[in-house]
Amino acid sequence: MAHHIEPPKFDGSKVFFTSDTHFYHDNIIRYCLRPFKDAAHMDEVLIQNWNDTVGPDDIVFHLGDFSYGGSAEWVRVLNRLNGKIYLIVGNHDMKNLRKGYYHHFEDVVMQMYILVDDQKIYLNHYPMLSYGGAYRDVWQLFGHVHSGPLNVTPTQGVDIPRLKMLMPTQYDVGVDNNDFRPVSFAKVKNIIERQIEKEKKFGWPDAWKWSDKIK
């Protein structure tokens, strides 16, 4: 007997996305030109921004590269963050997966396929060149590339030139691209809808210019 597998469903009014917080990572400030004096300063701003944006009952999908350090550092940050957090593992997390903090997350997975309101979404740390439903308004949200207004040259982000290959139904939810805070489902929806409009007006891939994307 065939079984139809449904993606887990979430209420869009409670859903937020983020990626690449890199808590406790001093060098990320220099790599990505982040406007912080050191990791301690960065961590405090990121935590404050997170809690100003996310409520205790909200759901946050973190798309990887959460933190440096060990279990003690991870737990110290997690104990201060609002919301129910799902971790989609990033490349830096792979180096540092410890069971000491697993129970602080709703789940820890390599990728997810979810339904938020009526929107189907693939979640992965990396941008995908191709994915199921890509031409039928299925989104793919990602991190890793650290795109954003302060990070647009190949020396600051080696992946940036390749992002022109992506579709307008894809979006970088990383903190460098979203004012160093989680971004709501409603805001992502607005951004992607405007990217689709831009594609219809200018054609693909000319519409897909990350250095001057519509916010």
Accessible surface in RSA format (square Angstrom, percent):
REM  Atomic radii and reference values for relative SASA: ProtOr
REM  Chains: A
REM  Algorithm: Lee & Richards
REM  Probe-radius: 1.40
REM  Slices: 20
REM RES _ NUM      All-atoms   Total-Side   Main-Chain    Non-polar    All polar
REM                ABS   REL    ABS   REL    ABS   REL    ABS   REL    ABS   REL
RES MET A   1   216.20 112.0 139.31  92.2  76.89 183.1 121.58 103.4  94.61 125.4
RES ALA A   2   100.89  92.8  67.67 104.4  33.22  75.6  77.92 109.7  22.97  60.8
RES HIS A   3   152.65  83.4 123.30  85.7  29.35  75.1  83.55  86.1  69.10  80.4
RES HIS A   4   155.28  84.9 123.80  86.1  31.47  80.5  89.69  92.4  65.58  76.3
RES ILE A   5   155.34  88.4 133.45  99.4  21.90  52.8 137.42  99.0  17.93  48.6
RES GLU A   6    98.90  56.8  77.95  59.0  20.94  49.9  41.94  81.1  56.96  46.5
RES PRO A   7    16.90  12.3   8.83   8.1   8.07  29.3  13.64  11.3   3.26  20.3
RES PRO A   8    65.20  47.5  53.32  48.6  11.88  43.2  65.20  53.8   0.00   0.0
RES LYS A   9   141.56  69.1 113.29  69.5  28.27  67.3  59.24  53.3  82.32  87.7
RES PHE A  10    26.22  13.1  15.58   9.7  10.64  27.7  22.49  13.6   3.73  10.7
RES ASP A  11    76.97  53.9  64.84  64.5  12.13  28.7  33.89  79.8  43.08  43.0
RES GLY A  12     6.09   7.5   0.00   N/A   6.09   7.5   1.50   4.1   4.59  10.3
RES SER A  13    94.09  79.5  55.30  73.8  38.80  89.4  56.81 121.0  37.29  52.2
RES LYS A  14    85.55  41.7  85.55  52.5   0.00   0.0  52.21  47.0  33.34  35.5
RES VAL A  15     0.95   0.6   0.00   0.0   0.95   2.3   0.00   0.0   0.95   2.6
RES PHE A  16    21.88  10.9  21.88  13.6   0.00   0.0  21.88  13.3   0.00   0.0
RES PHE A  17     0.00   0.0   0.00   0.0   0.00   0.0   0.00   0.0   0.00   0.0
RES THR A  18     0.02   0.0   0.02   0.0   0.00   0.0   0.00   0.0   0.02   0.0
RES SER A  19     0.00   0.0   0.00   0.0   0.00   0.0   0.00   0.0   0.00   0.0
RES ASP A  20     0.90   0.6   0.90   0.9   0.00   0.0   0.36   0.9   0.54   0.5
RES THR A  21     1.96   1.4   1.96   2.0   0.00   0.0   1.96   2.6   0.00   0.0
RES HIS A  22     2.63   1.4   2.07   1.4   0.55   1.4   1.84   1.9   0.79   0.9
RES PHE A  23     0.03   0.0   0.03   0.0   0.00   0.0   0.03   0.0   0.00   0.0
RES TYR A  24    73.16  34.2  56.38  32.1  16.77  43.6  47.48  35.7  25.68  31.7
RES HIS A  25    11.07   6.1  10.54   7.3   0.53   1.4   7.45   7.7   3.62   4.2
RES ASP A  26    85.29  59.7  76.18  75.8   9.12  21.6  29.69  69.9  55.61  55.5
RES ASN A  27    67.84  46.8  66.06  63.8   1.78   4.3   1.37   3.3  66.47  64.3
RES ILE A  28     7.52   4.3   7.52   5.6   0.00   0.0   7.52   5.4   0.00   0.0
RES ILE A  29    23.58  13.4  22.29  16.6   1.29   3.1  22.29  16.1   1.29   3.5
RES ARG A  30   155.97  65.5 141.64  72.2  14.34  34.1  78.17 106.8  77.81  47.2
RES TYR A  31   105.42  49.2  95.59  54.4   9.84  25.6  70.89  53.3  34.54  42.6
RES CYS A  32     5.89   4.5   4.16   4.6   1.74   4.1   0.00   0.0   5.89   6.4
RES LEU A  33    84.04  46.8  72.71  52.0  11.33  28.5  77.68  54.6   6.36  17.1
RES ARG A  34     7.97   3.3   0.00   0.0   7.97  19.0   0.10   0.1   7.88   4.8
RES PRO A  35    82.87  60.4  51.99  47.4  30.88 112.2  67.44  55.7  15.43  95.9
RES PHE A  36    21.48  10.7   7.19   4.5  14.29  37.2  10.30   6.2  11.18  32.0
RES LYS A  37   173.85  84.8 132.64  81.4  41.21  98.1  85.91  77.3  87.94  93.7
RES ASP A  38    56.20  39.4  53.98  53.7   2.22   5.2  23.88  56.2  32.32  32.2
RES ALA A  39    10.04   9.2   9.83  15.2   0.21   0.5   9.83  13.8   0.21   0.6
RES ALA A  40    69.73  64.1  59.10  91.2  10.64  24.2  66.22  93.3   3.51   9.3
RES HIS A  41    63.56  34.7  56.87  39.5   6.68  17.1  43.54  44.9  20.01  23.3
RES MET A  42     0.00   0.0   0.00   0.0   0.00   0.0   0.00   0.0   0.00   0.0
RES ASP A  43    11.27   7.9  11.27  11.2   0.00   0.0   7.71  18.1   3.56   3.6
RES GLU A  44    85.33  49.0  83.07  62.8   2.26   5.4  44.90  86.9  40.43  33.0
RES VAL A  45    46.31  30.5  43.36  39.3   2.95   7.1  46.31  40.2   0.00   0.0
RES LEU A  46     4.21   2.3   2.06   1.5   2.15   5.4   2.06   1.4   2.15   5.8
RES ILE A  47     6.90   3.9   6.90   5.1   0.00   0.0   6.90   5.0   0.00   0.0
RES GLN A  48   103.72  58.0 100.48  73.4   3.24   7.7  37.91  80.7  65.81  49.9
RES ASN A  49    19.69  13.6  19.69  19.0   0.00   0.0   0.00   0.0  19.69  19.0
RES TRP A  50     2.37   1.0   2.37   1.1   0.00   0.0   2.37   1.3   0.00   0.0
RES ASN A  51    45.55  31.4  30.33  29.3  15.22  36.6  13.70  33.0  31.85  30.8
RES ASP A  52    95.73  67.1  57.46  57.2  38.28  90.5  21.18  49.8  74.56  74.4
RES THR A  53    38.18  27.2  16.83  17.1  21.34  50.9  21.46  28.8  16.71  25.3
RES VAL A  54     2.26   1.5   0.00   0.0   2.26   5.4   1.14   1.0   1.12   3.0
RES GLY A  55    23.66  29.2   0.00   N/A  23.66  29.2  21.28  58.4   2.38   5.3
RES PRO A  56   101.83  74.2  90.07  82.1  11.75  42.7  91.61  75.6  10.22  63.5
RES ASP A  57    94.06  65.9  89.06  88.6   5.00  11.8  17.26  40.6  76.80  76.6
RES ASP A  58    21.28  14.9  21.27  21.2   0.01   0.0   0.13   0.3  21.15  21.1
RES ILE A  59    26.79  15.2  26.79  20.0   0.00   0.0  26.79  19.3   0.00   0.0
RES VAL A  60     0.00   0.0   0.00   0.0   0.00   0.0   0.00   0.0   0.00   0.0
RES PHE A  61     0.00   0.0   0.00   0.0   0.00   0.0   0.00   0.0   0.00   0.0
RES HIS A  62     0.00   0.0   0.00   0.0   0.00   0.0   0.00   0.0   0.00   0.0
RES LEU A  63     0.00   0.0   0.00   0.0   0.00   0.0   0.00   0.0   0.00   0.0
RES GLY A  64     0.00   0.0   0.00   N/A   0.00   0.0   0.00   0.0   0.00   0.0
RES ASP A  65     2.97   2.1   1.91   1.9   1.06   2.5   1.16   2.7   1.81   1.8
RES PHE A  66     0.00   0.0   0.00   0.0   0.00   0.0   0.00   0.0   0.00   0.0
RES SER A  67     2.59   2.2   0.00   0.0   2.59   6.0   0.10   0.2   2.49   3.5
RES TYR A  68    76.39  35.7  73.22  41.7   3.17   8.3  61.40  46.1  14.99  18.5
RES GLY A  69    36.20  44.6   0.00   N/A  36.20  44.6  24.60  67.5  11.61  26.0
RES GLY A  70    17.55  21.6   0.00   N/A  17.55  21.6  12.16  33.4   5.39  12.1
RES SER A  71    30.87  26.1  27.75  37.0   3.12   7.2  23.83  50.7   7.04   9.9
RES ALA A  72    60.93  56.0  45.73  70.6  15.20  34.6  55.34  77.9   5.60  14.8
RES GLU A  73    48.03  27.6  48.03  36.3   0.00   0.0   5.63  10.9  42.41  34.6
RES TRP A  74     0.00   0.0   0.00   0.0   0.00   0.0   0.00   0.0   0.00   0.0
RES VAL A  75    34.17  22.5  34.17  30.9   0.00   0.0  34.17  29.7   0.00   0.0
RES ARG A  76   125.83  52.8 119.03  60.7   6.80  16.2  57.80  79.0  68.04  41.2
RES VAL A  77     4.14   2.7   3.70   3.4   0.44   1.1   4.14   3.6   0.00   0.0
RES LEU A  78    12.48   7.0   1.90   1.4  10.58  26.6   1.90   1.3  10.58  28.5
RES ASN A  79   104.04  71.7  66.95  64.7  37.08  89.3  25.87  62.3  78.16  75.5
RES ARG A  80   110.10  46.2  95.69  48.8  14.41  34.3  44.90  61.4  65.20  39.5
RES LEU A  81    16.83   9.4   0.00   0.0  16.83  42.3   0.67   0.5  16.16  43.5
RES ASN A  82    41.35  28.5  37.75  36.5   3.60   8.7   3.60   8.7  37.75  36.5
RES GLY A  83    21.05  26.0   0.00   N/A  21.05  26.0   0.12   0.3  20.92  46.9
RES LYS A  84    97.60  47.6  94.79  58.2   2.81   6.7  45.66  41.1  51.94  55.3
RES ILE A  85     6.51   3.7   4.73   3.5   1.78   4.3   4.73   3.4   1.78   4.8
RES TYR A  86    38.03  17.8  38.03  21.6   0.00   0.0  11.17   8.4  26.86  33.1
RES LEU A  87     0.00   0.0   0.00   0.0   0.00   0.0   0.00   0.0   0.00   0.0
RES ILE A  88     0.00   0.0   0.00   0.0   0.00   0.0   0.00   0.0   0.00   0.0
RES VAL A  89     6.93   4.6   3.16   2.9   3.77   9.1   3.16   2.7   3.77  10.2
RES GLY A  90     1.11   1.4   0.00   N/A   1.11   1.4   1.11   3.1   0.00   0.0
RES ASN A  91    44.92  31.0  39.87  38.5   5.05  12.2  21.18  51.0  23.74  22.9
RES HIS A  92    38.69  21.1  35.10  24.4   3.59   9.2  17.53  18.1  21.16  24.6
RES ASP A  93     0.00   0.0   0.00   0.0   0.00   0.0   0.00   0.0   0.00   0.0
RES MET A  94   105.70  54.7  84.10  55.7  21.61  51.4  83.72  71.2  21.98  29.1
RES LYS A  95   156.90  76.5 115.49  70.9  41.42  98.6  91.39  82.3  65.51  69.8
RES ASN A  96    17.93  12.4  15.09  14.6   2.84   6.8  15.17  36.5   2.76   2.7
RES LEU A  97    64.06  35.7  34.98  25.0  29.08  73.1  35.19  24.7  28.87  77.7
RES ARG A  98   110.84  46.5 106.04  54.1   4.80  11.4  34.15  46.7  76.69  46.5
RES LYS A  99   177.61  86.6 160.56  98.5  17.05  40.6 102.65  92.4  74.96  79.8
RES GLY A 100    42.53  52.4   0.00   N/A  42.53  52.4  29.22  80.2  13.31  29.8
RES TYR A 101     0.00   0.0   0.00   0.0   0.00   0.0   0.00   0.0   0.00   0.0
RES TYR A 102    83.60  39.0  78.27  44.5   5.34  13.9  57.77  43.4  25.83  31.8
RES HIS A 103   144.16  78.8 110.88  77.1  33.28  85.1  95.12  98.0  49.04  57.1
RES HIS A 104    55.42  30.3  30.55  21.2  24.87  63.6  21.02  21.7  34.40  40.0
RES PHE A 105    12.38   6.2   0.00   0.0  12.38  32.2   0.54   0.3  11.84  33.9
RES GLU A 106    95.37  54.8  62.09  47.0  33.29  79.3   6.26  12.1  89.11  72.8
RES ASP A 107    65.64  46.0  59.95  59.7   5.69  13.4  10.80  25.4  54.84  54.7
RES VAL A 108    29.82  19.6   7.09   6.4  22.73  54.8   7.09   6.2  22.73  61.7
RES VAL A 109    38.14  25.1  31.21  28.3   6.93  16.7  38.14  33.1   0.00   0.0
RES MET A 110   114.48  59.3 107.47  71.1   7.01  16.7  97.21  82.6  17.27  22.9
RES GLN A 111   101.00  56.5  87.22  63.7  13.78  32.8  21.67  46.1  79.33  60.2
RES MET A 112    25.91  13.4  18.04  11.9   7.87  18.7  25.21  21.4   0.70   0.9
RES TYR A 113    76.37  35.7  67.10  38.2   9.27  24.1  53.46  40.2  22.91  28.2
RES ILE A 114     0.00   0.0   0.00   0.0   0.00   0.0   0.00   0.0   0.00   0.0
RES LEU A 115    23.44  13.1  23.43  16.8   0.01   0.0  23.43  16.5   0.01   0.0
RES VAL A 116     0.00   0.0   0.00   0.0   0.00   0.0   0.00   0.0   0.00   0.0
RES ASP A 117    77.84  54.5  57.18  56.9  20.67  48.9  33.30  78.4  44.55  44.4
RES ASP A 118   139.51  97.7 115.05 114.5  24.46  57.8  37.07  87.2 102.44 102.2
RES GLN A 119    34.62  19.4  32.29  23.6   2.33   5.5   7.58  16.1  27.04  20.5
RES LYS A 120    96.87  47.3  95.41  58.5   1.46   3.5  39.36  35.4  57.51  61.3
RES ILE A 121     0.00   0.0   0.00   0.0   0.00   0.0   0.00   0.0   0.00   0.0
RES TYR A 122    52.58  24.5  52.58  29.9   0.00   0.0  26.67  20.0  25.91  31.9
RES LEU A 123     0.39   0.2   0.00   0.0   0.39   1.0   0.00   0.0   0.39   1.1
RES ASN A 124    22.16  15.3  22.16  21.4   0.00   0.0   0.19   0.4  21.98  21.2
RES HIS A 125     0.85   0.5   0.77   0.5   0.08   0.2   0.77   0.8   0.08   0.1
RES TYR A 126    92.43  43.2  92.43  52.6   0.00   0.0  75.79  57.0  16.64  20.5
RES PRO A 127    35.78  26.1  17.95  16.4  17.84  64.8  17.95  14.8  17.84 110.9
RES MET A 128    38.69  20.0  33.99  22.5   4.69  11.2  33.90  28.8   4.79   6.3
RES LEU A 129   121.80  67.8 103.62  74.1  18.18  45.7 104.49  73.4  17.31  46.6
RES SER A 130    88.87  75.1  68.53  91.5  20.34  46.9  36.92  78.6  51.95  72.8
RES TYR A 131    21.09   9.8   2.49   1.4  18.60  48.4  14.53  10.9   6.56   8.1
RES GLY A 132    45.10  55.6   0.00   N/A  45.10  55.6  34.40  94.4  10.70  24.0
RES GLY A 133     8.59  10.6   0.00   N/A   8.59  10.6   2.49   6.8   6.10  13.7
RES ALA A 134     7.18   6.6   1.36   2.1   5.82  13.2   1.36   1.9   5.82  15.4
RES TYR A 135   190.80  89.1 156.64  89.1  34.16  88.9 122.05  91.7  68.75  84.8
RES ARG A 136   179.77  75.5 158.79  80.9  20.98  49.9  70.69  96.6 109.08  66.1
RES ASP A 137    92.48  64.8  87.32  86.9   5.16  12.2  24.10  56.7  68.38  68.2
RES VAL A 138    12.42   8.2  12.39  11.2   0.03   0.1  12.42  10.8   0.00   0.0
RES TRP A 139     8.64   3.5   8.64   4.2   0.00   0.0   2.99   1.6   5.65   9.2
RES GLN A 140     0.00   0.0   0.00   0.0   0.00   0.0   0.00   0.0   0.00   0.0
RES LEU A 141     0.00   0.0   0.00   0.0   0.00   0.0   0.00   0.0   0.00   0.0
RES PHE A 142     0.00   0.0   0.00   0.0   0.00   0.0   0.00   0.0   0.00   0.0
RES GLY A 143     0.00   0.0   0.00   N/A   0.00   0.0   0.00   0.0   0.00   0.0
RES HIS A 144    49.95  27.3  43.44  30.2   6.51  16.7  24.12  24.9  25.83  30.1
RES VAL A 145     4.95   3.3   1.10   1.0   3.85   9.3   2.44   2.1   2.51   6.8
RES HIS A 146    21.89  12.0  20.05  13.9   1.84   4.7  16.21  16.7   5.68   6.6
RES SER A 147     1.64   1.4   1.64   2.2   0.00   0.0   1.64   3.5   0.00   0.0
RES GLY A 148     2.51   3.1   0.00   N/A   2.51   3.1   0.98   2.7   1.53   3.4
RES PRO A 149   100.68  73.4  72.60  66.2  28.08 102.1  80.70  66.6  19.98 124.2
RES LEU A 150    86.52  48.2  79.88  57.1   6.64  16.7  84.70  59.5   1.83   4.9
RES ASN A 151     1.29   0.9   1.25   1.2   0.04   0.1   1.25   3.0   0.04   0.0
RES VAL A 152    54.50  35.9  39.57  35.8  14.92  36.0  39.57  34.4  14.92  40.5
RES THR A 153    52.95  37.7  52.45  53.2   0.50   1.2  51.98  69.8   0.97   1.5
RES PRO A 154    79.06  57.6  77.02  70.2   2.04   7.4  77.19  63.7   1.87  11.6
RES THR A 155   133.25  94.8  95.03  96.3  38.21  91.1  88.25 118.5  45.00  68.0
RES GLN A 156    54.38  30.4  41.99  30.7  12.39  29.5  12.34  26.3  42.04  31.9
RES GLY A 157    10.35  12.8   0.00   N/A  10.35  12.8  10.14  27.8   0.21   0.5
RES VAL A 158   111.02  73.1 101.51  91.9   9.51  22.9 102.24  88.8   8.78  23.8
RES ASP A 159    29.18  20.4  29.07  28.9   0.10   0.2   4.37  10.3  24.81  24.7
RES ILE A 160    17.03   9.7  13.01   9.7   4.02   9.7  13.01   9.4   4.02  10.9
RES PRO A 161    60.01  43.7  47.27  43.1  12.74  46.3  55.93  46.2   4.08  25.4
RES ARG A 162   137.24  57.6 132.73  67.7   4.51  10.7  57.58  78.7  79.66  48.3
RES LEU A 163     3.95   2.2   3.95   2.8   0.00   0.0   3.95   2.8   0.00   0.0
RES LYS A 164   121.84  59.4 120.92  74.2   0.92   2.2  63.68  57.3  58.16  62.0
RES MET A 165    94.81  49.1  88.21  58.4   6.59  15.7  69.70  59.3  25.10  33.3
RES LEU A 166     9.97   5.6   9.12   6.5   0.85   2.1   9.97   7.0   0.00   0.0
RES MET A 167    16.83   8.7  16.83  11.1   0.00   0.0  14.97  12.7   1.86   2.5
RES PRO A 168     6.99   5.1   6.99   6.4   0.00   0.0   6.99   5.8   0.00   0.0
RES THR A 169     7.66   5.5   7.66   7.8   0.00   0.0   6.87   9.2   0.80   1.2
RES GLN A 170     0.28   0.2   0.28   0.2   0.00   0.0   0.00   0.0   0.28   0.2
RES TYR A 171     0.44   0.2   0.44   0.2   0.00   0.0   0.28   0.2   0.15   0.2
RES ASP A 172     0.31   0.2   0.31   0.3   0.00   0.0   0.00   0.0   0.31   0.3
RES VAL A 173     0.00   0.0   0.00   0.0   0.00   0.0   0.00   0.0   0.00   0.0
RES GLY A 174     1.64   2.0   0.00   N/A   1.64   2.0   1.64   4.5   0.00   0.0
RES VAL A 175     1.61   1.1   1.61   1.5   0.00   0.0   1.61   1.4   0.00   0.0
RES ASP A 176    14.21  10.0   5.14   5.1   9.07  21.4   4.02   9.5  10.19  10.2
RES ASN A 177     1.06   0.7   0.04   0.0   1.03   2.5   0.94   2.3   0.13   0.1
RES ASN A 178     4.60   3.2   2.12   2.0   2.49   6.0   2.53   6.1   2.08   2.0
RES ASP A 179    98.70  69.1  83.97  83.6  14.73  34.8  23.30  54.8  75.40  75.2
RES PHE A 180    27.53  13.8  27.26  16.9   0.26   0.7  27.26  16.5   0.26   0.8
RES ARG A 181    80.85  33.9  79.67  40.6   1.19   2.8  27.19  37.2  53.67  32.5
RES PRO A 182     4.84   3.5   1.86   1.7   2.99  10.9   1.86   1.5   2.99  18.6
RES VAL A 183     4.74   3.1   1.39   1.3   3.35   8.1   4.74   4.1   0.00   0.0
RES SER A 184    31.70  26.8  29.19  39.0   2.51   5.8  19.86  42.3  11.84  16.6
RES PHE A 185    10.21   5.1  10.21   6.3   0.01   0.0  10.21   6.2   0.01   0.0
RES ALA A 186    69.00  63.4  59.93  92.5   9.07  20.6  62.48  88.0   6.52  17.3
RES LYS A 187    89.38  43.6  83.73  51.4   5.66  13.5  54.91  49.4  34.47  36.7
RES VAL A 188     0.00   0.0   0.00   0.0   0.00   0.0   0.00   0.0   0.00   0.0
RES LYS A 189    93.11  45.4  93.11  57.1   0.00   0.0  38.08  34.3  55.03  58.6
RES ASN A 190    73.50  50.7  72.00  69.6   1.50   3.6  17.05  41.0  56.44  54.6
RES ILE A 191     1.41   0.8   1.41   1.1   0.00   0.0   1.41   1.0   0.00   0.0
RES ILE A 192     0.42   0.2   0.42   0.3   0.00   0.0   0.42   0.3   0.00   0.0
RES GLU A 193    79.20  45.5  77.07  58.3   2.13   5.1  30.82  59.6  48.38  39.5
RES ARG A 194    91.15  38.3  90.32  46.0   0.83   2.0  17.56  24.0  73.59  44.6
RES GLN A 195     6.23   3.5   4.79   3.5   1.45   3.4   4.76  10.1   1.47   1.1
RES ILE A 196    32.85  18.7  32.85  24.5   0.00   0.0  32.85  23.7   0.00   0.0
RES GLU A 197   110.39  63.4 104.34  78.9   6.05  14.4  40.74  78.8  69.65  56.9
RES LYS A 198    32.75  16.0  27.93  17.1   4.82  11.5  28.02  25.2   4.73   5.0
RES GLU A 199    48.75  28.0  46.96  35.5   1.80   4.3   8.51  16.5  40.24  32.9
RES LYS A 200   167.29  81.6 129.87  79.7  37.42  89.1  86.19  77.6  81.10  86.4
RES LYS A 201   162.75  79.4 126.86  77.8  35.90  85.5  82.07  73.9  80.68  85.9
RES PHE A 202   113.11  56.6  89.79  55.6  23.32  60.7  95.63  58.0  17.48  50.0
RES GLY A 203    32.46  40.0   0.00   N/A  32.46  40.0  31.09  85.3   1.37   3.1
RES TRP A 204   124.37  49.9  93.95  45.5  30.42  71.4  94.34  50.3  30.03  48.7
RES PRO A 205    59.96  43.7  56.75  51.7   3.20  11.6  56.80  46.9   3.16  19.6
RES ASP A 206    91.10  63.8  86.13  85.7   4.96  11.7  16.01  37.7  75.09  74.9
RES ALA A 207     4.44   4.1   2.10   3.2   2.34   5.3   2.47   3.5   1.96   5.2
RES TRP A 208    10.81   4.3  10.17   4.9   0.64   1.5  10.20   5.4   0.61   1.0
RES LYS A 209   107.15  52.3 100.06  61.4   7.09  16.9  65.73  59.2  41.42  44.1
RES TRP A 210    19.06   7.6   9.63   4.7   9.43  22.1   9.93   5.3   9.12  14.8
RES SER A 211    83.55  70.6  52.49  70.1  31.06  71.5  25.62  54.6  57.93  81.2
RES ASP A 212    86.03  60.3  65.82  65.5  20.21  47.8  42.12  99.1  43.91  43.8
RES LYS A 213    30.67  15.0  16.03   9.8  14.65  34.9  11.93  10.7  18.74  20.0
RES ILE A 214    52.36  29.8  46.02  34.3   6.33  15.3  51.43  37.0   0.92   2.5
RES LYS A 215    98.97  48.3  76.75  47.1  22.22  52.9  79.38  71.4  19.59  20.9
END  Absolute sums over single chains surface
CHAIN  1 A    10669.3       8709.4       1959.9       6030.5       4638.8
END  Absolute sums over all chains
TOTAL         10669.3       8709.4       1959.9       6030.5       4638.8
